[in-house]
Amino acid sequence: MVGSKAAGSGNADLEAELVAHFRCAEPEMDAADMVTTIRHCLAAAHDLCARPAAAATITAAATRWAREGVALEAVLTTCHDCARSGFEFLAARMADAAGGQPMADTARLLVRAVEVVTTAAATAYLDEHRIVAREHQTSAQTMVAALLAGHGVSALARRSGLRVAPAYQVVALAIPPNAEERAGGPGAASAGRRKLRRVQAALGAPLGSRSLPLLHADGGTVLIPLEAAHDTGAGPMTAAVMSADVLQLVAEAAETLPTATVAAGSTEQIPELAGRAHEVLDRLRAGGRPPGLYRIAEGRPVEPDSVVNARQVRRLSHVISGAPVGRGKPGAA
């Protein structure tokens, strides 16, 4: 019994020393410094009753850091550096410890404190990212609707802060159901939503945040800003635009074979261009033309810029075997 009390006393003493170590900030540290904040939260997280308050503190701080553009990697690295200093402190005290058990118990407590702080920080960053992404998505969808309607664009740009380009590439996109959706049943709608999320993510990397998609599970419209004046013609486009490679990424994300028609012109022409792009898209699909990218240019027949490489579309062996792609060049629409 006496030994147990002594061990308990040793644990408490060592834990108190570790907490004091974290609370003792370096002389050059500012009170609002990230290292100071994390050290104080690690100290508080050692107390079971104080853990909710510590989590709330690091959540508020991490939300602020996220808004200021501080990388999550920097926050987690700082946390781990602080934890490392705690383990080094314990290692230095090992020679004076009465036994190994107090050291092990305190180390476990330190690991738990690190878990509380890192989980709260990562969750705060993820929540802030979701809020920003949702706000941007809402603004982008409203802007697409205004551009397609051809009115209210300037006022919306001023309110939302979205910049309107002088010209756009207008993409009409058709995405057939994939294998999961065709299977039917209660999971078909969820499969469609998952497909849509994958397609949106696939478009985000090559086209950037300024592209304006208005998509559903079956396809939709994507407006891509063209900064250079000559990008409205049929010549090479210097900006990030819908291309054969981008459409292939869409195909792999959707796990099916999409078709896209592309036109380009000034911002004022968007309603007309979008109407024509979707009209041509419907005609191509009704005529049994192969999936792929079709460019629309005045005075020229609609020819495929590329066909989708079905062999690169994952998990679609039954579609691949029956897809009529890559066998001769189709004629004009």
N, C-alpha and C positions, 0 to 999 in steps of 0.2 A: 504493500500500500504506500509505504514511504517512497519506494522507487517510482511508483506511478505518479505520485504528486511531484516528485523531482523532475520526471520527464515532462509532465504537463507544464511545470514552471519553466523548463528549458525551452519548450516550444513557444510559450508566450513571450519569453524574453527575446528569442531570436526573431520572432515575427515582428515584435515592437521595434527591434533594431532595423529590420528590413524596411518597415514602413517609414521610419525616421530617415533612412537612406534615400528613399524616393522623394520624401517631402523636402529634403535639403537640396535646393536648387543650386546650380553653379552660379558664381557671382555675376558672370556676364549675361545670364539668361534674363529675358524680360518676363514679366508676370503673364503676358498673353502669348508667350512663345509656345510653339507646338510641343517642344520637348518638356517644358514645365507643365503644361496641361496634361500631357500623357503620364508623366511621372506622378502627378497628384492623383490622377484617376487610378493608376495602378496601386497607389497607396490605399486609396479608399476602397478599392475592390477586394482587398484582403478581408475586410469586415463584411460578413454575410448580410448584415442589416443595411450596410451602406452601399451595397452593390447596385441597387436600382438608381440611386442618386448618381453614382459614378457613371453608370451607363447613360443616364440622361445628360450628364455634363459632356461626355465624349460625343454623344449624338449631336448636341447643339453645336459643339466646336467643329465636328466633321462636316456638318451641313454648311457651316460658314466657309470652311476651307474648300469644299466642293464648289460653292458659288464663286469663290475667288479664283478658281482654276487650279488649285493645288492638286497634284496628282495623287490618287489613292495610294500608289506605290510608295510615295514619299511618306505618307502617314503611317502605313504599315511598317516600313523600314525603320522609322523613328521609334515606333512602339517596340519593335524587336531589339533595337539598339538599347532602349531603356531596360527591357527585360534582361538583356545580356549583362548590363551593368549590375543588375540585381543578382544574377547567378555568380558573377565575379565577386561580388560582395560576400555571398554565402561561401564561396570557395575560400576566400581569405579568412573567414571566421571558423572554418572547419577545424583548424588546429586547436582553437580554444573551446570547441564544443565538447560537452560532456559525453556525447555518444552520437551515433549516426542517425537515430530515429528523429530527433528534433530537426536535423538538417533535411531529411527526406520529407517530413511533414511540411516544412516551410517551403521547400522546392515545389511540392504539389500545389500548395496554396498560390505560389507565384504563377505557376502555369495556368491555374484557374483565373487569376486576375488578368493575365494576358488574354485569355479567351474572352472574358467579358469586354475588354477594351477593343480588341480587334473585331469582334462580332458586331458591336455597336457602331464602330466606325464604318465598317464595310456596308452595313445595313443602311446607315444614313446616306452614304454616297449613292447606293443603288436607288434609294427612295428619291433623292434629289435628281438623279439622272432620269428616272421615270417621269417625274413632274415636268422637267424641262422638255423631254421628248414628247410628252402628251401635249404640252402647250405649242410646241413647234408643229406637231402634226395637225392640230386644230387650225392654226394659222395658215399652214400650207394648203390644207384642203379648202379653206375659205378662199384663198388666193386663186387656186385652180378654178373654182367655180366662177369667180369674178372674171378671170381671163377667158374662160370658155364662153361666158355670157357676153363679154365685150364691153362691160360698163362697171363703174365703181372701183376700178383698179387703183387709181391714184390715191383715193381716200383710204382704201384698205392698206396700201403700202405705207402710208404715213402712220396709221394706227399700229400696224403690226411690226414695222421696222424691216419687213422683207423688201429687198431691192428688186425692182422690175427690170429685166434685161431688155435691150432694144430688139432682140429677135429670139425666137425659140425653135427648137426641134420639137415637133408634135408627133407623138407616138401613140398609135392605136394598137392595143395589145389584146390578144385572145389567148387564154390559157385553158385548155381542155381539162376535164376532170382526170385526176391521176388514179392509180389502182385502188388506193384507199377509198376515194370518193365513189368510184364505180362499184365498189363492193356493197354500197348501200347500207341500210340499217341506221341505228341511232348515232353511230360514230361518223357518218359521212359529213355532217355539218362541221364537226370538230376538225376532221381531216382537212376540210376546205379552209378553215381559219388558220390551221397550222401551215398549210401551203402558202397562204397569203403572207403570213409573217416571214416565212423563209424567202419568198420572192422580194418582199420589201427590203430585207436585210441584204440580199444579193445585189439589188440595185443601188443600195446606199454606198457601198465601197467604190465602185468605178465611177458613179455619176456625181457623188458628193451630196452635201446637205442642201444645196440650192436647187436640185431637181425637185419637181412638184408632181408627185404621183397621186392619182385619184383612182384607186384600184379596189376590186373586190375579187372573190375567189375565181371568177371566170375571166378576169382581165380588167380592162379599163383604159385610162388615158394617162400618159406621162408627158409633162412639159419640161424640157431641158433647156436652160438658158444658153444662148450663143452670144459670146461677148464680141467676137470679131464680125464686122459688117459683111465680109465675104462668105461667112458661114451660112448664108441663106441660099446659096446656089448648090449645084450638084458636085462641086469640087471637094477636095479634102477638107475635113473639119478639124480645127486645131484644138477645140475644147473637148471636154469629156462628153461624149454623146452616145446614143444608142448605136451599137455596132454589132457585128456578128459575134464577137467575143462576149459582149455583154448579154446578148440574147441567149448564148450558150450557158452562161451562168444562171440565167432565169430558168432555162430548161432543167438544169441539174437541181436547182433549188425546188422547183415545182414537181420534179419527177414525172414530167410529161413534156410533150412537144408543142411549144407555143408558136404563134404566128404574129408578126408585127409589121405594120405599115408605117412608114416614116415620111413626113413632109417637113419643110422648114420655111420660115418666113418671118416677117416683122410681127411685133406684138399685136398690132391692130388686125392682122390676118388670122389670128389664132382660131376664132370661131369658125371661119370658112375652112381653114386647113383641117381642123379637128373633124368637121362634118365630112369632108372628102376622105380623110384617112379611114374613118370608120365605115364609110360607104364602100370603099375599095376593099377593106378587110372583109366585110360581109360577102362581097362578090367573090373574092378569092376562095373563101372557105366553102361557099355554096358550089363553086366550080370544081372543088376537089383538089385545089392546088396544094403542094406539099408545105409543111410547116417551115418557117424561115423568116428572114428579114427582107421586106420589099420596100424599095424607095420610090417615092412619087415625085416626079419632076414634070414640069410643063412641056408639052410637045414630045414626050417620050413615052413608050409603052411601059407598063409596070412589069419589071423583071425582078427576079429574086436576086438580092445582093448576096445572099448565102442561104443555105438550108441548114437546119439544126442537125448536128451530129448525134443521131440517136444512140450510138454506141457509148457515148459519154454520159448518157442519162442513167443514173444509178437506179437499180431495183425495178427496172422496167423491161424485163426480158420478153414478156409477152407482147408489149408494144413495139419493142425493137424488131421482133421477128416479122411484124406485119406492117411496119411503117414504110411507105413508098418514098423514101428520101434518098438522094444521092444517085439516082438512076436517070441520067440524061437531064438536059436543061429544059425546064418547062417553057412553053411559048408565052406570048404576051397575054395579059388578062384582057 
